[in-house]
Amino acid sequence: MLRRGYWNRTERYVDPTAGCRLAGRRWIISLVLAVIMVSMLVTVPATQAGSVASAASMRRVSLNIRAGQSTFVVTIGSKRVAGSFPKGSVPVELGTSLAFPMRALIEAAGGVVRFERSQNTAYFALGPVAGAYEFGSRTLVDSSYNTSVRKDLVRVSGKTGTLYLSDEILNGLVTASGGTMTSSVSNGLTSIVLQIPSAMKDVLGYEHDTFSAKAGKMRLVTLAPNLAENCFALGQGSNIIATSEYTDYPEEAKKIPTVGAFSNPSLEKLLVLSPDLILVTDGTPLAVIERLHTMGRQVYADDPKSLSGIVDAIRSLSVVLGVPDRGFEVALSMHRSIAQVAEAAKKLTRKPAVYVEIWNSPLMSAGKGTFVSDLISVAGGSNIADEANTPWPVLSEEYVISHNPDVIIVASGMGAGDVLGRAAFSTTNAVKQGHVYDILGDYILRPSPRIIKGLELIADYVQRASRP
């Protein structure tokens, strides 16, 4: 949930999305004030990023299909388009049910389908909702179509490997996306009407068109470094017309003009630039967001709190930007890496205690409810800061020593030597056994695809510490 005040007050000294840069000794006073303010933070009701918009925001898609024929007719609003299924891939009858080529049908409805053969799984996105179906081992064989049938799915055994979809499961997919489906059969012609959500809500409840006429061509402003990274990952870097301070990755992003700090952007510059969409995240004050809305600017907000939330946020952003196919590629790549790390973590015989230091004076870490803590958990470790019961706790040396971390990860930019030089920490397992590591803060503090690099590094550190 986006918050008012906390990171706004400390951002000059520690910017969690910018790799925690040192910027002055007044930081100590500001941080103390910020911690006091945590209990007084003003929050706003928020919906899940990528959630379905109101029922009124629907896109009507009708399909007219005949079993055994390769052609179909799609009607979207007032637009009527004739199409054809891929060669060798036509609708088939299975008892009283009609099965459709999954990719062709969902793409005709404006969705995306990807097959992950290594996982024996089909991933799909329809409107604001994504899902996955794994081919089961329990199958029935219909020799007349040379297919393997698992209740709702049909996989052709031939060279094309076409995945078929029954009308029952299609109805389930549409319902899951927040839409509705009706079907009728007359003289061998099957007519299907889909009502697909044409808008999705961000974490602040603002609606965004999922079928924008400017798909892939929006003029963008990113008010956090990670948002610029995400846009570049989605192939939309060339559409960014302005960024916030500390935006430094990829290299091309450094050349883009800035509109100030993410917590205090220049409203005048934003008015002159007249972007189609302004991307914000946790740290942009609600007063700024509300002001942008009153000026007629479209704002999209996200605020992921977990590793999976970061992946979902990137995919949701791809839908809003009109490039869901690219979002799928990025999300699948991240999911593969996460799955590999999680599988390796299952083999650990214990969970090494991990302390992540994102600032050194005072000691600041990331606790429960942050994606940093989730990184540690997925990697197989146990975050000592979770017991502090606040997302960004300020810890005492006594707290760290008493929890005796097996691994210390320094993300403050001060280097591992800063920790190794502290006499008080010499008794910890991490120091005694040589498990103090320096890490680029961006890898674990920016919710972008580079978070996977941070996950893999933490997993490596945890694996080392778990060895006898």
N, C-alpha and C positions, 0 to 999 in steps of 0.2 A: 504494500500500500504506500502510496506516495505520502510523504510527511512534510510538515511545515516546520522549518526552523533548524533542525539538527545539523545536517550537512551544509546548509546555507551558512551557518555560523562558523563551522570549522573548515570550510572548503579552501580558504586561503592558505591553510597550513597542511591539511591532509585531505587530498582528493582521492577517495577510494576507487574511483573509476579512472584515475590518471596515474596510478602506480605509487601513490603516497610520496609526494615530493616535500622535501624540507623547505620551509619558507619563513623562518623567523622564530625568535624565542617567545613572542607573545602567544605562540601556539599553546603553551602550558596553561595560561590563564583562560584562553578561549576554550580549550578542551574541558577544563573543570566546569566552566559555565555551561558548556554543551551537555555534559553528563548530568548536571543538575536539571537541565531543561528536558531531558529524556522523559521524565515522569509527567511533563506538562505538554507533550507533543499533541498537536491538533491533527486528527486524522479525518479522512472522508470515507464514506461507504464506497467500496469498490467491487467491481465484478471481476471474474477471472478473465485474464487476457485471452482473447480469441473466443469469448463466449458469444452465443447467438443473440442477435438483435431482436427487436420486436417482431411480432408476427406480421405486421403490416409491411415490413421490408422484405418482400419475397420476390424471387425471380421465377416466373412460370415457364417450365420446359415441358413440351409434349412430344412424345415419340410414337410414330406409327410403324409397326414392324410386323413382318410375316415370317413364320418359321420356315427355314430352309432358303430364304432369300437374302441376298447380300446387301440390299438397299434398305434405307430407312429415311424417314422424314422427321426433321427436328423443327419445332416451332418455338421460338424464344421471343415472347412478347408479340410484336407484329411481324417479326422476321421469320420467314419460312425457308429452311435450307434442306436440300436433299443430300444425303450422304451414303456412304457404303462401308460395310465392315471390311476388314483386311481379307485378302485372298485366302480362301480355305477356312474362313472364320465367319460362320453365319449362326443366327439363332437356331436352337434345336429344341425339340419337345422332349420332356422327360416326364412321362406319365401325363398328368394334368397340368404340369408346370412348363413354362417357357423359360429357357436359359439363354442369357445374352452374353456376348463377348464383353468381359468386364472392362477392359481398357477402352474400347470404342464407346461403350455406353456412358461410362462415367465422364470421359473426356467430352462427349457430346453435350453432357449436362454442365460442362464448365469445370469439371474436376480434374484430378491428376492421379495416375496409377503408376507405381513402380514395383518391379519384381526383384526380390532379393533371393537369388537361387541358393546361396550358401545357407540361408536361414529357412528355406522352403516356405517363404512368406510373401504375401502380396500386401503392399502398403498403398493406401489411397487417401485422398483428400477431396472432400466434397463440401463446398462452401467453407465455413469456418472450422469444420471438424475434421480431424484426421483419424485414421484407424489402421488396423492390420488384421489380416487373416492368415493363419498358419494352416497349411495343408495337413490334414490328419492322417494317421496311419490306418485307421479303420475306413475302408472304402468298399463300395459296391461297384460292380463292373456292368456296364451296359454295352454289350458287344456290338450292337447296331451302330453305335457312334464311336466305338473304340475310345471310351472315356472312363476315367475314374471319378466316382461320385461320392461326395461326403456331405450328405444332407443338403447343405446350402451351396456348395461349390462343386464345379465340374472342371476337371483338368484334362485337356485333350492329350492323348499319349503320342500323337504324331509329331512331326518335325517342328510345327509352329509353336507347340507348347502353349496354345491359347487357353487362358483361364476363363471359364464361363461362370455366370452368375444367375441364380434363380430369381424369379420375381419376388419371392418371399424375403430373401436376404437383401435384395435391392431396396425393398420397402424398409427393412431394418436400417440400412445405411442412410437412407434419406431421413428417416425419423431421428436417427442419432445426430444428424446435422441440423436438427431443429425444423425440418421440413415435413411435408406430407406427400403421400403417393396414392393415386387412384388408378385402377386399370380396368379395362373391359375388353371383351373379345366378340367380334362380329364377323361372320363369314371368313374366318381364318386370319383376320386382321386384328392384331393386338394393339390397343391404344393405351398409352401410359401418360399420365399427367403428373409431373413432379413440381412441387413448390419448394424451391431451394432458397434459403436465406441469402439475400443480396447484400447484407450488412453484418458486421460483427462489432462487438464492443471491446474497447480497451479497458485497462484497469480502473479508469476513472468513469467508465460508463458511457463514453462518447462513441457514437456509431460511425463506422467507416465502410464505404462501399467495397464489396469483395469482387465486383465486376466493373471496376472503374474504366471509363472511356480513355483515361490517361495511363492505363496499365503500362508499367515499365518506362514511362516518360515523365514522371512527376518531378517538379523542381523541389528539391529537398533541403531542409536545414536540420542539422543534427546537433542537439544541445547536450551531448555527452560523448566522450571519446569512443566508448564501446558501440554506440549507435552508428557512428561513421564506419567502424570496422564491420559491423553487421551489414550495412548497405553495400560496402565493397564486396563482401563475401557473397552477396546476392546479385552481384553484377550491376549494381546501381550506383557505384562510386562516381561515375561521370555525371550523374544527375544531382549530386550534392553541390549546392551553390554557396553554402556557408556552414561553418562548424563552430564548436566552442573551443575555448582555450584547452591546452594539453592534448589536442587531437594530433597524434603523431604516428599513427599506423593505419594502413600501410604507408609507404614512403610518399605516394602520390597525395595522401591526405594532407600532408604538411603544406602543400601549395594552395590549398583552398582557403579563402578569406575566413576570418573568424568574426563572430558577433559578440564576443566577450565571454565571461564565465558562464557555466551552465546554470548557476544559481542566480545570475544577474545579467542576462543578455541585454543588448541594446535594442529596445523596442523600436527606436527610430530606424535602425538599420534593417530590422525585420520588416518594417512597413515598406521601406524602399525596395527591398529585394522581392517582396510579394511572392513568397513560396507557395506551392500547392499544399505542402504538408510540412509541419514542424514536428520533429521527433524529440520527445523528452523522456526522462527517466527519474528514478528516485533522486531527489536533490534539487530538482527544479521547484521552487516555491509555488504553492497553489495560487498565490496572488498573481504571479507572473503568467501562469497558464490561463487563469480566468481573464486576465487582461488581454491576452492574445485572442481569446475567444470573442471578447467584446469588440475587438478590432476586426473580426471577421476572418481570423486565421484558423485553419484546420490544424488541430494538434492531436498527435497519437502518442499515448503514454504506455510504457511497460515497466515492470518492477519485479523481475524474477527473484525468487528466494531459494531456489534449489538448482541442482545441475540439470534435472529434467525440465525445470521451469525455464532455464536459459534456452534449451533446444526448442521448447514450445514457443517461446517468445520470438525466436528467429523465424520459425515457420509461420507464426501468425503475422509477423511483419511482412513476410514474402507475399502473403495473401493480400494484405492491404496495398502493397506496392504493385500488385498485379503480376508477380512472377512466382506463383506457387510451385512451378516445376523446379526452379532453382532452389527454392526453400526446401523442397523435398530432398534434393541431392545433398545439401548441407546438413539437414537433420539426420538423414540416414548415415552419412559419414560419421557424424558425432555419436549417434547411437551405437554404431559398430565399435568405436573406440571405447565407449563407456562399458559396453557389454564385455569386452576383452579384459578390461581392468577389474570389473566386478567378478568375473569368473576366476581370475587369478587370486583375488582377495579371499574367495571361499576356501582356498587351500591353506591359508595361514592358520597356524595353531594357536595364535593369540593376537590381540589387537594392541599394538604398540601405542603408548600415549604420545600425542603430538601437540606441540605448542607452536602456533604461528604468530610471529611478532610482526605487526604491520606498522608499529611505531615504537621508538626506544625510550622516549622521555616525555611523558610517562609511558610505561609499558602498555601498549594497546594491542588487542587481539580481536578475533572474530569468533563469536559464540553461536549458540543455538539460534536457528531461524535464519541463518545466512547460507549462501551457496558455498562459501569457503568451508564452513563446517561440514556441509554435504560432501564436498570434495574429499575431505579426510575420511568420512564414513565409507564412501564408495571405494576408496583406495584400501580400506581394511584397517584404518587407524581409529583411535579414540581421541576426540578433541578435548583437551583439559579445560578449555574456556567455556564449554557447554554448561558447566556447573555454575557459571557466573550469572546465568539467567538474564542476560541482556545481549542484544545482537553484537554490539561493538564495545566490549568491556574494557575498562582501564584496570589493570591488574597490578598487584604489589609483587615485589621479588619473592616475598614469603609465600604468596599463593603459588607461583610457578614452582618454587623449590619444593613445596609440600606435595605437589602433584607429580614431581619427579618425571618429567617427560623423557621418553626414549628417543624422541626426534624433536629437534628445534629447527624451524624453518624461518629464515629471516627475509621478510618481504618489504622491509622499510627502506631499502636502498643503502643502508649503513654497512652491510656486509657481515659475513659470519664472524669476522674478527672482532666485531663490536661485542658479540655475545661471549666469545671465547676469552675476552679480556676482563670479564666480570668475575671477580673472585667468588661472589655468592653463588654463581651458577656452576662452579667447578665440581660440586657434589652430585649434579644431575647425571642420570644415565647417558643422556645425549652427549654431554661434554666428555665424560669419562670413556665412552665407547666410540667417539668420533662421528657422531650422527648430528652434527650441526651444519645446516646447508643454507646457502644464499640462493635466493630465487628472484627472478624479475617479477616485481609486484603485479605487472599487467597480466601475467599468466594466471593469477588466481583472484585478482580483484576486479577484472573487467569481464562482465558477462557477454562474451563474444565467442566465436569459434576457437580462439586461442586458449580458452579455458581448458580445452582438452590437453594441451601441452602441460598446463599446470597439474591436471589430474594425473597424467602419466609420470611426471616428476615426483609428485607426492607419493604415488604408488611405488615408485622405485625406492624412495627413502624409507617407506614403511616396510617394504620387502627386506631391505638390508638390515633394518633394526630387528626384524623378527627372526633372523637367522641365529642359531646358537653361537 
